[in-house]
């Protein structure tokens, strides 16, 4: 197995130990907060889905009332014509 060559420290880093986060910027961007962020996005998505579902239920009930009124009016009109 070939080992990576030792990493050089920058000036002013005397006595510091080279860590992965100090030489790999993508590793540094992922911290302990990444799990919390994912949970927050999940909560936002769940609330959004709940809002969409609630809106669909309310709109569905309203549409049912409208279609019932239209159907009753049409049946009444047909009954008057048939008399």
C-alpha positions as CSV (number, residue, x, y, z in Angstrom):
1,X,0.0,0.0,0.0
2,X,1.4,3.4,-1.0
3,X,1.1,6.1,1.6
4,X,0.4,9.7,0.8
5,X,3.4,12.1,1.1
6,X,3.4,14.2,4.3
7,X,1.4,17.4,3.9
8,X,3.3,20.7,4.2
9,X,2.1,23.2,6.8
10,X,1.7,26.8,5.9
11,X,3.7,29.6,7.5
12,X,2.4,30.3,11.0
13,X,1.2,26.8,11.5
14,X,4.1,25.7,13.6
15,X,3.2,23.2,16.2
16,X,-0.2,22.5,14.6
17,X,-1.2,19.1,13.4
18,X,-2.5,18.7,9.9
19,X,-6.1,17.5,9.9
20,X,-8.3,16.5,7.1
21,X,-10.5,19.6,7.5
22,X,-7.5,21.8,7.1
23,X,-6.5,20.5,3.6
24,X,-9.9,19.4,2.3
25,X,-12.4,22.2,1.9
26,X,-15.3,19.9,1.1
27,X,-14.8,18.0,4.3
28,X,-14.7,21.3,6.2
29,X,-18.1,22.4,4.8
30,X,-19.8,19.3,6.3
31,X,-20.0,19.7,10.0
32,X,-22.1,18.5,12.9
33,X,-24.9,20.8,11.6
34,X,-25.5,18.7,8.4
35,X,-27.8,16.3,10.2
36,X,-29.8,19.1,11.8
37,X,-30.2,20.8,8.5
38,X,-31.5,17.6,6.9
39,X,-34.1,17.3,9.8
40,X,-35.1,21.0,9.3
41,X,-35.6,20.4,5.6
42,X,-37.7,17.3,6.4
43,X,-39.9,19.3,8.8
44,X,-40.4,22.0,6.2
45,X,-41.3,19.4,3.5
46,X,-43.8,17.7,5.9
47,X,-45.5,21.0,6.7
48,X,-45.7,21.9,3.0
49,X,-47.2,18.5,2.2
50,X,-49.7,19.0,5.1
51,X,-50.7,22.4,3.7
52,X,-51.2,21.1,0.2
53,X,-53.3,18.2,1.5
54,X,-55.4,20.5,3.7
55,X,-55.9,22.8,0.8
56,X,-57.0,20.0,-1.5
57,X,-59.5,18.7,1.1
58,X,-61.0,22.2,1.5
59,X,-61.1,22.8,-2.3
60,X,-62.6,19.3,-2.8
61,X,-65.4,20.0,-0.3
62,X,-66.1,23.4,-2.0
63,X,-66.2,21.8,-5.4
64,X,-68.5,19.1,-4.3
65,X,-71.0,21.7,-3.1
66,X,-70.7,23.6,-6.4
67,X,-71.3,20.5,-8.5
68,X,-74.2,19.4,-6.3
69,X,-75.8,22.8,-6.8
70,X,-75.3,22.6,-10.6
71,X,-76.7,19.0,-10.7
72,X,-79.8,20.0,-8.7
73,X,-80.4,23.0,-11.0
74,X,-80.0,20.9,-14.1
75,X,-82.3,18.1,-12.8
76,X,-85.0,20.8,-11.9
77,X,-84.7,22.3,-15.4
78,X,-85.0,18.9,-17.1
79,X,-88.0,18.1,-14.9
80,X,-89.8,21.3,-15.9
81,X,-89.1,20.6,-19.6
82,X,-90.4,17.1,-19.3
83,X,-93.8,18.3,-17.7
